[in-house]
């Protein structure tokens, strides 16, 4: 069966013996209808891209989707499944092959994350953050750092976390206060980071800290390894979505980190952080695409069988038009993400703005698609037996993290108003 159909097979429609009403449960073995050509995610891809897209869709269907609800409800961090993903090359997708990466492009990466997200958005989103961290070490680290950290991260024998946000500095990231005072061949870190994906369960922390004066030029980037004395963690946060990945504060109390673990030079940390986020914004938008793609399919399937007023919902013109709008916005979002990914890969001058546009437009439109799909399901969509509600919960945060969408608007407008 075509790869683009894969993960949607986890949903099977059953008739309740009690009330005769259709229900959706999480199930890997269901038959599924073919995908409409107008929203087919394989459109425009090379044969090679279609092949690894199929691998990602199949992995999502077989290894992620059957467990998506359980991971969410029990807050399970699926380490073993992610290591299986790494065996397919998904632990360092755009990392160079000499340190264990797959060496694929940003567009290839987007295609993979969209496919994986149809199986579980939350888990894929963590994998995307992990990939961003490995890329930062691969790109800005020296040969010793690359050889020390990247191979184990690409196999996901070890996991990584990105540490920028602080309790007092979210959107205003350049105002961060975590300090790193140099003493001999070590930096002594003090401060805390907030909302860190994987915090406490991961092994490598990419930390932005202040080694100099106020502002972005006083920020450096250190790699802090789990088990370092003075590295501690807050309580596990209770979240609306993204429950298959833990989120904690990361706390530094006289934490001594070798100078040899600094990426780049002192004062380059903010630039490193922002370059990582450019790709991270495409990645998170791609995760939103996967949720929206799955939700369009679920809404269509529901409309074809659910009856009200003596006929299926598919015969209701209002819902027909809504589904058409959802499909149109899905394809428009996919095209924007892929254009931004290409621009970043080619280091084009419009890359930063396009990444911001993609993150802004796609995370908002895809959330609206998922939310409308839930509405089309009526009361059933609000039950946790139905996948659509989890897609809604998991992608809501995409409008906040990797730079809030308000910050995306700032970046785009600044580019418009300052370029001659």
C-alpha positions as CSV (number, residue, x, y, z in Angstrom):
1,X,0.0,0.0,0.0
2,X,1.3,3.5,-0.8
3,X,3.6,5.0,1.9
4,X,1.6,8.2,2.1
5,X,-1.3,6.3,3.5
6,X,0.6,4.5,6.3
7,X,0.0,5.9,9.7
8,X,-3.7,6.7,9.2
9,X,-4.2,2.9,9.3
10,X,-4.1,3.0,13.1
11,X,-7.7,4.3,13.2
12,X,-10.4,1.7,12.9
13,X,-14.1,2.5,13.0
14,X,-16.1,0.1,15.1
15,X,-19.8,-0.1,15.9
16,X,-20.7,0.0,19.6
17,X,-22.8,-3.0,20.5
18,X,-24.6,-0.8,23.1
19,X,-25.7,2.2,21.1
20,X,-24.9,1.5,17.4
21,X,-22.8,4.7,17.2
22,X,-19.4,4.7,15.4
23,X,-16.3,5.1,17.5
24,X,-12.7,5.5,16.6
25,X,-10.0,3.8,18.5
26,X,-6.2,3.6,18.1
27,X,-5.4,0.5,16.1
28,X,-2.6,-0.4,13.8
29,X,-4.4,-2.9,11.6
30,X,-7.3,-1.0,10.1
31,X,-8.1,-0.8,6.4
32,X,-7.9,2.7,5.0
33,X,-9.2,4.6,2.0
34,X,-6.8,5.9,-0.6
35,X,-5.6,9.5,-0.2
36,X,-7.0,12.1,-2.5
37,X,-4.4,13.2,-5.1
38,X,-4.9,16.9,-4.3
39,X,-3.4,16.5,-0.8
40,X,-0.9,13.7,-1.6
41,X,2.3,14.6,0.2
42,X,4.4,12.7,-2.4
43,X,3.6,15.4,-5.0
44,X,6.7,17.2,-6.2
45,X,9.2,14.8,-4.6
46,X,12.0,12.9,-6.3
47,X,12.0,9.1,-6.3
48,X,14.6,9.1,-3.6
49,X,12.6,11.4,-1.4
50,X,9.5,9.3,-1.9
51,X,11.5,6.3,-0.7
52,X,12.6,7.7,2.6
53,X,9.2,9.3,3.0
54,X,7.7,5.8,2.7
55,X,10.1,4.5,5.3
56,X,9.0,7.3,7.7
57,X,5.3,6.7,7.0
58,X,5.7,3.0,7.6
59,X,7.7,3.5,10.8
60,X,5.0,6.0,12.0
61,X,2.2,3.4,11.2
62,X,3.9,0.4,12.7
63,X,6.1,1.7,15.6
64,X,4.5,5.0,16.7
65,X,0.8,5.2,16.0
66,X,-0.2,2.1,17.9
67,X,1.3,3.6,21.0
68,X,0.4,7.3,20.5
69,X,-2.5,7.4,22.9
70,X,-0.7,5.3,25.6
71,X,2.4,7.5,25.5
72,X,0.2,10.5,25.9
73,X,-1.9,9.2,28.7
74,X,0.9,7.5,30.7
75,X,3.5,10.2,29.8
76,X,6.0,7.6,28.5
77,X,9.2,8.8,26.9
78,X,9.6,6.1,24.2
79,X,13.4,5.7,24.2
80,X,13.4,2.3,22.6
81,X,11.2,3.4,19.7
82,X,13.3,6.4,19.1
83,X,16.4,4.3,18.9
84,X,14.7,2.2,16.3
85,X,14.1,5.4,14.4
86,X,17.7,6.2,14.7
87,X,18.6,2.9,13.1
88,X,16.8,4.2,10.0
89,X,18.9,7.4,10.1
90,X,16.4,9.6,11.8
91,X,18.7,10.5,14.8
92,X,20.9,12.8,12.8
93,X,19.0,13.5,9.5
94,X,20.9,16.6,8.4
95,X,24.2,15.8,10.2
96,X,27.3,14.9,8.2
97,X,27.9,11.2,7.5
98,X,31.5,11.2,8.9
99,X,30.1,11.4,12.4
100,X,27.2,9.1,11.9
101,X,24.6,11.4,10.3
102,X,22.4,10.8,7.3
103,X,23.6,13.9,5.4
104,X,20.2,14.7,4.0
105,X,18.9,18.2,3.1
106,X,16.5,20.4,5.0
107,X,13.8,19.5,2.5
108,X,14.4,15.8,3.0
109,X,14.2,16.4,6.8
110,X,10.9,18.2,6.5
111,X,9.4,15.4,4.4
112,X,10.5,12.9,7.1
113,X,9.2,14.8,10.1
114,X,5.8,15.4,8.4
115,X,5.5,11.7,7.8
116,X,6.6,10.7,11.3
117,X,4.2,13.2,12.9
118,X,1.2,11.4,11.5
119,X,2.2,8.6,14.0
120,X,2.9,10.8,17.0
121,X,3.4,14.5,16.9
122,X,4.9,14.7,20.4
123,X,7.6,12.1,19.9
124,X,8.5,13.4,16.5
125,X,8.7,17.0,17.9
126,X,11.3,15.7,20.4
127,X,13.2,13.9,17.6
128,X,13.3,17.2,15.7
129,X,14.7,19.1,18.7
130,X,17.3,16.3,19.2
131,X,18.3,16.6,15.5
132,X,18.7,20.4,15.9
133,X,21.0,19.9,18.8
134,X,23.2,17.3,17.0
135,X,23.4,19.6,14.0
136,X,24.6,22.5,16.2
137,X,27.5,20.4,17.5
138,X,28.2,19.1,14.0
139,X,28.2,22.6,12.5
140,X,29.9,24.7,15.2
141,X,31.9,22.1,17.1
142,X,35.6,21.4,16.4
143,X,36.7,17.9,15.2
144,X,37.2,16.6,18.8
145,X,33.7,17.8,19.8
146,X,32.1,16.3,16.8
147,X,33.8,13.0,17.3
148,X,33.0,12.9,21.0
149,X,29.3,13.8,20.9
150,X,27.8,13.2,17.4
151,X,28.1,9.4,16.9
152,X,26.2,8.5,20.1
153,X,23.6,11.2,19.4
154,X,23.0,10.1,15.9
155,X,22.3,6.5,17.1
156,X,20.2,8.0,19.9
157,X,22.3,6.0,22.4
158,X,22.4,9.4,24.0
159,X,19.7,12.1,23.7
160,X,20.1,15.9,23.6
161,X,18.2,18.9,24.9
162,X,18.3,22.6,23.8
163,X,18.5,25.1,26.6
164,X,17.8,28.7,25.8
165,X,14.6,29.8,27.5
166,X,14.7,31.0,31.1
167,X,12.0,31.8,33.7
168,X,12.6,35.5,33.0
169,X,13.6,35.4,29.3
170,X,11.4,33.8,26.8
171,X,10.8,35.8,23.6
172,X,13.5,38.2,24.8
173,X,16.1,35.5,24.6
174,X,19.1,37.9,24.5
175,X,18.3,39.0,28.0
176,X,19.2,35.5,29.5
177,X,20.9,35.6,32.9
178,X,22.5,32.1,33.3
179,X,26.1,33.0,33.9
180,X,29.3,31.2,33.1
181,X,32.4,32.5,34.8
182,X,35.7,31.2,33.6
183,X,38.0,29.7,36.1
184,X,41.1,28.1,34.6
185,X,40.0,25.4,32.1
186,X,36.4,25.4,33.3
187,X,33.3,27.6,33.2
188,X,31.2,27.8,36.4
189,X,27.6,27.9,35.5
190,X,24.8,29.3,37.7
191,X,21.2,29.9,36.7
192,X,18.3,28.0,35.3
193,X,16.5,27.1,32.1
194,X,12.8,26.6,31.7
195,X,10.5,24.4,29.6
196,X,13.4,22.1,28.5
197,X,12.2,19.2,26.3
198,X,13.7,16.0,27.6
199,X,15.1,17.7,30.6
200,X,16.3,15.2,33.2
201,X,16.0,12.2,30.9
202,X,18.5,13.3,28.3
203,X,22.3,13.1,28.3
204,X,23.6,16.2,26.5
205,X,22.4,19.8,27.1
206,X,23.2,22.6,24.6
207,X,23.2,25.6,27.0
208,X,23.2,29.3,26.1
209,X,24.9,31.2,28.9
210,X,26.3,34.6,29.6
211,X,30.1,34.9,29.5
212,X,30.3,38.6,28.8
213,X,28.3,41.8,28.9
214,X,24.5,42.2,28.5
215,X,23.0,41.6,25.1
216,X,23.4,38.9,22.4
217,X,27.2,39.4,22.0
218,X,27.8,38.4,25.6
219,X,26.3,34.9,25.1
220,X,28.3,31.7,24.6
221,X,27.2,28.1,24.0
222,X,28.4,25.2,26.2
223,X,27.7,21.4,26.0
224,X,26.9,20.2,29.4
225,X,26.8,16.4,30.0
226,X,24.4,14.7,32.4
227,X,26.1,13.7,35.6
228,X,28.1,16.9,35.8
229,X,28.2,18.0,39.5
230,X,25.9,21.0,40.0
231,X,23.5,20.0,37.2
232,X,20.0,19.5,38.6
233,X,16.4,19.4,37.4
234,X,13.1,20.7,38.4
235,X,9.8,18.7,38.7
236,X,8.3,17.1,35.6
237,X,5.8,19.6,34.2
238,X,2.2,18.6,33.6
239,X,1.3,19.7,30.1
240,X,-1.8,19.9,27.8
241,X,0.1,18.0,25.1
242,X,3.6,16.8,24.1
243,X,3.2,14.3,26.9
244,X,5.5,11.6,25.4
245,X,8.4,13.8,26.2
246,X,9.3,15.1,29.7
247,X,9.7,18.8,30.3
248,X,11.6,20.2,33.3
249,X,13.6,23.1,34.4
250,X,17.4,22.6,34.1
251,X,19.2,24.1,37.0
252,X,22.9,25.0,37.4
253,X,24.5,25.5,40.8
254,X,28.2,26.0,40.6
255,X,28.3,23.6,37.7
256,X,31.8,23.2,36.4
257,X,31.9,22.6,32.6
258,X,35.2,22.2,30.7
259,X,36.2,25.1,28.4
260,X,36.7,22.3,25.8
261,X,32.9,21.9,25.7
262,X,32.3,25.4,24.4
263,X,31.0,25.5,20.8
264,X,32.6,28.2,18.8
265,X,34.2,31.3,20.4
266,X,33.0,33.3,23.4
267,X,30.2,35.6,22.3
268,X,29.0,33.4,19.4
269,X,26.4,31.6,21.4
270,X,23.4,33.7,20.4
271,X,24.2,33.4,16.8
272,X,24.6,29.6,17.1
273,X,21.2,29.5,18.9
274,X,19.4,31.5,16.2
275,X,20.9,29.4,13.4
276,X,19.7,26.3,15.1
277,X,16.3,27.7,15.5
278,X,16.0,28.6,11.8
279,X,16.0,24.9,11.0
280,X,14.0,24.2,14.2
281,X,11.2,26.4,12.9
282,X,10.9,24.4,9.7
283,X,11.0,21.2,11.7
284,X,8.2,22.2,14.0
285,X,6.1,23.4,11.1
286,X,6.7,20.1,9.4
287,X,5.4,18.3,12.6
288,X,2.3,20.5,12.3
289,X,1.9,19.4,8.7
290,X,1.8,15.8,9.7
291,X,-1.0,16.4,12.3
292,X,-3.0,18.4,9.8
293,X,-2.6,15.8,7.1
294,X,-3.8,13.1,9.4
295,X,-6.7,15.2,10.6
296,X,-7.9,16.0,7.1
297,X,-8.0,12.2,6.4
298,X,-9.9,11.5,9.7
299,X,-12.4,14.3,9.0
300,X,-13.0,13.0,5.5
301,X,-13.5,9.4,6.6
302,X,-15.9,10.6,9.4
303,X,-17.9,12.6,6.9
304,X,-18.3,9.6,4.6
305,X,-19.9,7.3,7.3
306,X,-21.5,9.6,9.9
307,X,-25.2,10.2,9.3
308,X,-27.4,13.1,10.5
309,X,-30.7,14.2,9.1
310,X,-31.0,11.0,7.1
311,X,-27.8,11.4,5.1
312,X,-24.0,11.3,5.5
313,X,-22.2,14.4,6.5
314,X,-20.4,14.2,3.2
315,X,-23.6,15.4,1.5
316,X,-23.7,18.6,3.6
317,X,-22.4,21.5,1.5
318,X,-21.2,23.5,4.4
319,X,-19.0,20.7,5.6
320,X,-17.9,20.0,2.0
321,X,-16.7,23.6,1.7
322,X,-15.0,23.4,5.1
323,X,-13.1,20.2,4.1
324,X,-12.1,21.9,0.8
325,X,-10.7,24.9,2.8
326,X,-8.8,22.5,5.1
327,X,-7.2,20.7,2.2
328,X,-6.3,23.9,0.5
329,X,-4.6,25.3,3.6
330,X,-2.8,22.0,4.1
331,X,-1.3,22.1,0.7
332,X,-0.5,25.8,0.9
333,X,1.3,25.1,4.2
334,X,3.3,22.2,2.8
335,X,4.4,24.3,-0.2
336,X,5.6,27.1,2.1
337,X,7.5,24.8,4.4
338,X,9.2,23.1,1.5
339,X,10.2,26.5,-0.1
340,X,11.6,27.7,3.3
341,X,13.5,24.4,3.7
342,X,15.0,24.9,0.2
343,X,16.0,28.5,0.9
344,X,17.7,27.5,4.2
345,X,19.6,24.7,2.5
346,X,20.8,27.1,-0.2
347,X,21.6,29.8,2.3
348,X,19.5,32.3,0.4
349,X,19.1,35.8,1.7
350,X,15.4,35.3,2.2
351,X,15.9,32.1,4.3
352,X,15.4,33.6,7.8
353,X,12.2,35.4,6.8
354,X,10.9,32.4,5.0
355,X,11.6,30.1,7.9
356,X,9.7,32.6,10.1
357,X,6.8,32.8,7.6
358,X,6.6,29.1,7.5
359,X,6.6,28.7,11.2
360,X,4.0,31.5,11.6
361,X,1.6,30.5,8.8
362,X,1.9,26.7,9.1
363,X,1.6,26.3,12.8
364,X,-1.5,28.5,12.9
365,X,-3.2,27.1,9.8
366,X,-2.5,23.5,10.7
367,X,-3.9,24.0,14.2
368,X,-7.0,25.4,12.7
369,X,-7.3,22.4,10.4
370,X,-7.0,20.0,13.3
371,X,-9.4,22.0,15.4
372,X,-12.0,22.1,12.5
373,X,-11.5,18.3,12.1
374,X,-12.4,17.9,15.8
375,X,-15.5,20.1,15.3
376,X,-16.6,17.9,12.4
377,X,-16.5,14.9,14.7
378,X,-18.9,16.5,17.1
379,X,-18.8,15.2,20.7
380,X,-16.9,12.2,19.6
381,X,-13.9,14.4,18.7
382,X,-13.7,15.4,22.3
383,X,-13.2,11.9,23.5
384,X,-9.7,10.5,24.0
385,X,-10.7,7.4,22.0
386,X,-10.4,9.6,19.0
387,X,-7.0,10.6,17.6
388,X,-8.1,14.0,16.4
389,X,-8.2,15.5,19.9
390,X,-4.6,14.5,20.5
391,X,-3.4,16.1,17.3
392,X,-5.2,19.3,18.5
393,X,-3.5,19.2,21.9
394,X,-0.1,18.3,20.7
395,X,0.3,21.0,18.0
396,X,-1.2,23.9,20.0
397,X,2.2,24.6,21.6
398,X,3.9,24.9,18.1
399,X,2.6,28.5,18.0
400,X,4.6,29.3,21.2
401,X,7.9,27.4,21.0
402,X,10.9,27.8,18.7
403,X,10.2,31.5,18.9
404,X,6.6,32.5,19.5
405,X,4.5,33.5,16.5
406,X,4.5,37.0,17.7
407,X,8.3,37.0,17.4
408,X,7.9,35.5,13.9
409,X,5.8,38.6,13.0
410,X,8.6,40.8,14.3
411,X,11.2,39.1,12.2
412,X,9.2,39.3,9.1
413,X,8.1,42.9,9.5
414,X,11.7,44.0,10.4
415,X,12.9,42.4,7.1
416,X,10.2,44.2,5.2
417,X,10.8,47.6,6.7
418,X,14.6,47.7,6.8
419,X,15.6,46.3,3.4
420,X,16.2,48.9,0.8
